[in-house]
């Protein structure tokens, strides 16, 4: 069955271009399948109540070649002071030791900062 590689919409046989994306349709078997994942494959390596802290660590881990994902249950619609939920940074099980080492090194204080 022909599929648009851009939007993923399936078409009947005989159609060669996606009318929405103007992309040439390909056979469904040619599309790259997304990697299946399970919650069991990921482990929490860091938690925080600050979005910016988790985002920076995630970006740093990914720049070091460690896949990371954020699990946030913060409700930004709840108008109350304080933090009511924790944001979790997760990595794949096989990357946990490298991620923990990387995070520990990142979180260490720079000795030169104390002198100022």
C-alpha positions as CSV (number, residue, x, y, z in Angstrom):
1,X,0.0,0.0,0.0
2,X,1.5,3.4,-0.9
3,X,2.3,5.8,1.9
4,X,3.4,9.4,2.1
5,X,6.9,9.5,3.7
6,X,6.1,13.0,5.0
7,X,2.7,12.8,6.7
8,X,2.3,9.0,6.8
9,X,-1.1,8.9,5.2
10,X,-2.0,5.7,3.3
11,X,-3.4,5.8,-0.2
12,X,-5.1,3.3,-2.5
13,X,-3.1,1.6,-5.3
14,X,-2.6,3.8,-8.3
15,X,-2.0,7.1,-6.5
16,X,1.6,8.2,-6.8
17,X,1.8,11.6,-5.0
18,X,0.4,12.9,-1.7
19,X,-2.1,15.7,-2.5
20,X,-1.4,17.4,0.9
21,X,2.4,17.2,0.9
22,X,3.1,16.9,-2.8
23,X,5.6,14.0,-1.9
24,X,6.1,10.9,-4.0
25,X,4.5,8.0,-2.3
26,X,6.6,5.0,-1.3
27,X,5.7,1.4,-0.4
28,X,4.9,1.0,3.3
29,X,7.7,-1.6,3.7
30,X,10.3,1.1,2.7
31,X,9.4,3.4,5.6
32,X,11.8,3.3,8.5
33,X,9.9,1.9,11.5
34,X,10.3,3.8,14.8
35,X,12.3,2.1,17.5
36,X,9.9,0.3,19.9
37,X,10.5,1.1,23.5
38,X,9.2,0.0,26.8
39,X,9.2,1.7,30.2
40,X,11.3,-1.3,31.4
41,X,14.1,-0.2,29.0
42,X,14.5,3.2,30.7
43,X,15.7,4.2,34.2
44,X,15.5,7.5,36.1
45,X,19.0,9.0,36.6
46,X,18.1,12.5,37.8
47,X,15.1,14.4,39.3
48,X,14.4,18.1,39.8
49,X,11.6,20.5,40.1
50,X,13.2,22.9,37.7
51,X,12.5,22.6,33.9
52,X,15.7,24.4,32.9
53,X,17.9,22.0,34.9
54,X,16.4,18.9,33.4
55,X,16.5,20.4,29.9
56,X,20.2,21.4,30.2
57,X,21.2,17.9,31.5
58,X,19.2,16.2,28.7
59,X,20.9,18.3,26.1
60,X,24.3,17.7,27.6
61,X,23.7,13.9,27.8
62,X,22.5,13.8,24.1
63,X,25.6,15.8,23.0
64,X,27.7,13.1,24.7
65,X,25.8,10.4,22.7
66,X,23.5,9.3,25.5
67,X,19.8,9.1,24.6
68,X,17.7,10.8,27.2
69,X,14.0,11.5,27.7
70,X,12.1,13.7,30.2
71,X,9.1,12.6,32.1
72,X,7.2,15.6,33.5
73,X,4.0,15.5,35.4
74,X,3.9,19.2,36.2
75,X,0.5,20.8,35.8
76,X,1.2,24.4,34.6
77,X,-2.5,25.1,34.7
78,X,-2.7,24.7,38.4
79,X,-2.4,28.3,39.8
80,X,-0.6,27.7,43.1
81,X,2.8,28.5,44.5
82,X,5.4,25.9,45.0
83,X,6.4,22.7,43.1
84,X,3.8,19.9,43.2
85,X,5.6,17.4,41.0
86,X,9.1,16.3,40.1
87,X,10.5,16.2,36.6
88,X,12.4,13.0,35.8
89,X,15.3,12.5,33.5
90,X,15.5,9.0,32.1
91,X,18.1,7.1,30.0
92,X,18.3,3.6,28.6
93,X,19.3,0.9,31.0
94,X,22.6,0.3,29.2
95,X,23.5,4.0,29.5
96,X,22.9,4.4,33.2
97,X,26.5,4.1,34.4
98,X,27.8,6.5,31.8
99,X,24.9,8.9,32.4
100,X,25.4,8.9,36.2
101,X,29.1,9.6,35.8
102,X,28.4,12.4,33.3
103,X,25.8,14.0,35.6
104,X,28.1,13.8,38.7
105,X,30.9,15.4,36.7
106,X,28.6,18.1,35.4
107,X,27.1,18.9,38.9
108,X,30.5,19.2,40.6
109,X,31.4,22.8,41.5
110,X,34.2,24.5,39.7
111,X,36.9,25.2,42.4
112,X,37.6,28.6,40.7
113,X,34.0,29.7,41.4
114,X,34.6,29.5,45.2
115,X,37.6,31.8,45.0
116,X,35.5,34.7,43.5
